[in-house]
């Protein structure tokens, strides 16, 4: 076929019919089946964002002509039966495609992935000073002698009865104003957003809702921690300043990619960004509806919202193109968010409720981190403080009240269980805690919810790596001792591995193990994070040992065993009392911003003040990283407590031959 | 049937199927066919808003059970053929209804209903100082060493290159910002709304559009005069401050009522308000598209809009419930409009373009009048000035630069040709100018566009009334002289009338006449307006003769012959040099507000300063009105020029027997 003919055949159109939905679409030949399904807004999962890696976007070609570029993960019988990987299969001519009904996945994170409302600092230092307030008004009814407009009449009453000289109202409020006032016989309660702030100026209060008569309604706020994996919403009662309930769910965007990079790739597809935006909103809306139903409150009684999330999550929520976050030099569209209302984003709260999105510092230091710095209090301390939030990326901030320096290291998903054979999220059945006997090299472990073991979550992986190392089964380079007299260490398909749990043990239905390749992923991840600490300190001329407080935020941080994390060189070897676990600092920051209007200025100031250090532009980072690719580190002198532990064990692993 | 059974049968549901559209709807029995059609969004005309007066909402019942409460205007053969008046015919059970295809009506006003752009004060005193400005920027591209967000980078360039320290951007702008900047290789032109004003504070400039490279686009504004009958849009080039084109059309809302009262009644119907809002927007959008097509500009190049209209029109455009405008004590929802963007209203301009709606003073003194007062300059003069805008209502403002007093008199539609048998709008074929011979009592007339005579428009009616009076055919009470030796005066169906044009004369295909009942309508209309002048003057202790300038604005005012209007007692008998015709003052005010940002403050100040006098609450109004129910007035001494004209004619009509 000539080039011209090839071009022609690619631009030929083909009709794709999807069953059982019956959706039909005409697309150019050469379109992937996944793209065609997205155009039809069908729910085909694509956790790898259609990069052909996960094989989850299976569909069945029941008739027609397709071109398969890969059948990754499909058995020959499946292929013969028409199954295809949608992202790797391209439209040749018209075809009929069956989309399998999606196995319902758990919507709600289990176990310790989600902070309980109790972990929020209720009764904390933040002054209860919300932006939302309600005032009761007794408005003089109009007459022929006083034909002042309804809105001006309300303004006059607010000024006379509450000293509020001006008030703004938007179209949706004005459209019902005449009827609202008359139905209430001119006695109303008005909910206002006070102190709406634009570039150093407070705007006049803004009308959010008019209630008839004396105020007998709820006035609520919702703080959302919009995580890449989990989303948590906290319901705050403005009357008391207390969190009255919370709800959590997996981020529905997971269907479009497990991590931020996959989602950015997904967003590039036609209608992909729209779908991601919609899924973020749907996830939050489900939580809002759950909170409303459980607490007997109406949608319109949610008068304000705050959202903290990483830069990719907030870009997607706002429908901002995330492509430039991923491409060098990694630039976000905005740091501070514009004024937003719930109705504008499609959130199921009062449509006029303000939505405050926590500002970000860079593409990989987002609103979750600025919120965290606020909630940690480090922006107001004299002590040299290191704030850490470890997830797919390790984000860290070093500083005092006078300066703040932040960076992000791409740790990869290893600590969240990704890219590790037996890795998993911290849900039921995840091994979260491991001990290996010095004598027998047999493991003892605990699982989330004490469920039968299914895999290993982040904290379990850190434990396991540390245990293997200090028991001498693993050398500092990450090689297993194949000579060790235990059947737990074995070689499968040429790769050495340690079997944590055999099929049948504790209810497990398959072997759960850690391979040298998994170990290598984990070492690279911890090396990236540790190198980040070093570069951050060096660049301001301090030493890690000078850091007076190490604050650990984020969902993951809550369950890490510090000593075991130090043992593998993930955390610096400092006295345990210098470490503090803060819980879900992102959610706490969002809550603080909801509770106290000044916090919103603080977080903007923090974001503006924070200097972002781009590690890929730092020429010392690679050296630090390479030095950290050992257990615990090339320079054992930096890890005296580990040195001591190894020394106690005598010759132990330090005696095994090195292969740097 | 018992009451209970009646209630039950009313709540039974019936299915109505409309042909030829095929729309089907289930409605409770007892719903009118017009309401059912509106629910289906079918285009059934209802100029009287479904009050059973106009008979225009004809449909044909092809099957099923309906209850006819009136067959107004239908012939028996038509009724037998199934024709029904939709607003007066109620659903009994399921039925099939045929909606006749609508005769295409003229969309564009003819003749002198619409001001030409030349009539706008081009090169006037208003300083060319628009709010919209465009700045060229050469933005430093991002790098790993400088990861400032796209928006902050743009802000930095604006500050450094143009001294503009802050700028705001909304979501629709931010959603494309990353791509806009990169496609333009970081050299862009940004169009900003400067000096956006909220309660005494200027907000930072607001981003409306980003254009690639040096600015080579148009930057346009549109000023709209949103009349009850006609809508005119003027296209303004911000680069020159000149009006470059204009377009006009009938207000599509006419299908829902000829006058504001009918439309307010229509708005009460289910989905009625939504339809009226949509029709206002559609009318303006047609004009915007016409201006865009004819001038080769893009939708997004319309960067700002202003709209002047009466209070009902602006309420309907904004989707505000107009019911309270009509019910005593006649209260509008708002006087000043909130901040609006074109996208919010669905207008086909740049979605971020600000739409400034001229503020109103009361339910019947609207933005057309405040705009008129601004464009007339009376708000800045020392002279005692009377501003008049005569339409369905006669609105008038008396004052100087120090004070302004306004009122509105319900003149009824007579001067717009409504409620008068041969009355019509000033479109082709309307008799606009009449002369009656003293000797023969034969008329001579001129029609709009010199087309065959079809009816008589407002200026023609004033002429005719005056001519009949001064020629002695009509006495001061409005009775025709049946003894006069002319066949032009005759009695038909018991009502005396004067035949202006017989079928066949000048191409007319039917008699065109003025009956005593028409004359009575016209006298009531002119009496209401004249009484308004008197009350306005009295209430501030001045005399009509003290008024130094009488400014006549509005579309109607442009074509009135002052002497003839004085002759019937519509205008006060003052020297002709005190009168000034200003043309379409509503459009001029909208144009001034578009051209010069300070005018927007002036008009808000004028609206706030103006005192509204509610005539229905004034106990002298009825006396003044009654005194004015004669030609020219009970007190002929107030009309010396008319007295003189009558005297010249000798015995003439003053000698006819009076019957007060």
Boltz contact constraints between the chains, C-beta under 6 A:
constraints:
  - contact:
      token1: [A, 142]
      token2: [B, 329]
      max_distance: 6.0
  - contact:
      token1: [A, 142]
      token2: [B, 331]
      max_distance: 6.0
  - contact:
      token1: [A, 143]
      token2: [B, 329]
      max_distance: 6.0
  - contact:
      token1: [A, 144]
      token2: [B, 329]
      max_distance: 6.0
  - contact:
      token1: [A, 144]
      token2: [B, 614]
      max_distance: 6.0
  - contact:
      token1: [A, 144]
      token2: [B, 617]
      max_distance: 6.0
  - contact:
      token1: [A, 147]
      token2: [B, 362]
      max_distance: 6.0
  - contact:
      token1: [A, 147]
      token2: [B, 612]
      max_distance: 6.0
  - contact:
      token1: [A, 147]
      token2: [B, 614]
      max_distance: 6.0
  - contact:
      token1: [A, 149]
      token2: [B, 332]
      max_distance: 6.0
  - contact:
      token1: [A, 149]
      token2: [B, 334]
      max_distance: 6.0
  - contact:
      token1: [A, 149]
      token2: [B, 335]
      max_distance: 6.0
  - contact:
      token1: [A, 150]
      token2: [B, 331]
      max_distance: 6.0
  - contact:
      token1: [A, 150]
      token2: [B, 333]
      max_distance: 6.0
  - contact:
      token1: [A, 151]
      token2: [B, 334]
      max_distance: 6.0
  - contact:
      token1: [A, 152]
      token2: [B, 335]
      max_distance: 6.0
  - contact:
      token1: [A, 166]
      token2: [B, 199]
      max_distance: 6.0
  - contact:
      token1: [A, 170]
      token2: [B, 338]
      max_distance: 6.0
  - contact:
      token1: [A, 174]
      token2: [B, 320]
      max_distance: 6.0
  - contact:
      token1: [A, 174]
      token2: [B, 333]
      max_distance: 6.0
  - contact:
      token1: [A, 174]
      token2: [B, 334]
      max_distance: 6.0
  - contact:
      token1: [A, 175]
      token2: [B, 319]
      max_distance: 6.0
  - contact:
      token1: [A, 175]
      token2: [B, 320]
      max_distance: 6.0
  - contact:
      token1: [A, 177]
      token2: [B, 333]
      max_distance: 6.0
  - contact:
      token1: [A, 178]
      token2: [B, 321]
      max_distance: 6.0
  - contact:
      token1: [A, 178]
      token2: [B, 324]
      max_distance: 6.0
  - contact:
      token1: [A, 178]
      token2: [B, 333]
      max_distance: 6.0
  - contact:
      token1: [A, 199]
      token2: [B, 166]
      max_distance: 6.0
  - contact:
      token1: [A, 199]
      token2: [B, 204]
      max_distance: 6.0
  - contact:
      token1: [A, 201]
      token2: [B, 201]
      max_distance: 6.0
  - contact:
      token1: [A, 204]
      token2: [B, 199]
      max_distance: 6.0
  - contact:
      token1: [A, 319]
      token2: [B, 175]
      max_distance: 6.0
  - contact:
      token1: [A, 320]
      token2: [B, 174]
      max_distance: 6.0
  - contact:
      token1: [A, 320]
      token2: [B, 175]
      max_distance: 6.0
  - contact:
      token1: [A, 321]
      token2: [B, 178]
      max_distance: 6.0
  - contact:
      token1: [A, 324]
      token2: [B, 178]
      max_distance: 6.0
  - contact:
      token1: [A, 329]
      token2: [B, 142]
      max_distance: 6.0
  - contact:
      token1: [A, 329]
      token2: [B, 143]
      max_distance: 6.0
  - contact:
      token1: [A, 329]
      token2: [B, 144]
      max_distance: 6.0
  - contact:
      token1: [A, 331]
      token2: [B, 142]
      max_distance: 6.0
  - contact:
      token1: [A, 331]
      token2: [B, 150]
      max_distance: 6.0
  - contact:
      token1: [A, 332]
      token2: [B, 149]
      max_distance: 6.0
  - contact:
      token1: [A, 333]
      token2: [B, 150]
      max_distance: 6.0
  - contact:
      token1: [A, 333]
      token2: [B, 174]
      max_distance: 6.0
  - contact:
      token1: [A, 333]
      token2: [B, 177]
      max_distance: 6.0
  - contact:
      token1: [A, 333]
      token2: [B, 178]
      max_distance: 6.0
  - contact:
      token1: [A, 334]
      token2: [B, 149]
      max_distance: 6.0
  - contact:
      token1: [A, 334]
      token2: [B, 151]
      max_distance: 6.0
  - contact:
      token1: [A, 334]
      token2: [B, 174]
      max_distance: 6.0
  - contact:
      token1: [A, 335]
      token2: [B, 149]
      max_distance: 6.0
  - contact:
      token1: [A, 335]
      token2: [B, 152]
      max_distance: 6.0
  - contact:
      token1: [A, 338]
      token2: [B, 170]
      max_distance: 6.0
  - contact:
      token1: [A, 362]
      token2: [B, 147]
      max_distance: 6.0
  - contact:
      token1: [A, 612]
      token2: [B, 147]
      max_distance: 6.0
  - contact:
      token1: [A, 614]
      token2: [B, 144]
      max_distance: 6.0
  - contact:
      token1: [A, 614]
      token2: [B, 147]
      max_distance: 6.0
  - contact:
      token1: [A, 617]
      token2: [B, 144]
      max_distance: 6.0
  - contact:
      token1: [A, 617]
      token2: [B, 145]
      max_distance: 6.0
